[in-house]
Amino acid sequence: MSQVRWLIVIRRDNEGLYQMTRESFQGRAVVIFDRRFGERRTQQVPIEVERRQRPRRQPLSPQEQMLWNDAHYRMVYRPEGFDPSETERPAYQ
């Protein structure tokens, strides 16, 4: 079985797009809802040991931001593929 190399993240406020995209890309892309509600670290409390090796979120380019705002999705390509168990979660309720 070939690895899925595309991840499509759909804005949580667009369930219709999520359903349509899942059906259209079945087997060719992993499709998930954006699960983020905002930054998790909002307090400015010193942390004894920083466990994060690097920031996990990278800022969107202007083109990506425009696509996110206008089309409500983002596509991510990973040449080595995605393990669907890493990304698949139950649909946002």
Secondary structure as GFF3:
##gff-version 3
##sequence-region A 1 93
A	DSSP	beta_strand	4	10	.	.	.	ID=ss1
A	DSSP	alpha_helix	15	24	.	.	.	ID=ss2
A	DSSP	beta_strand	30	33	.	.	.	ID=ss3
A	DSSP	alpha_helix	62	71	.	.	.	ID=ss4
A	DSSP	beta_strand	73	82	.	.	.	ID=ss5
A	DSSP	alpha_helix	84	87	.	.	.	ID=ss6
###
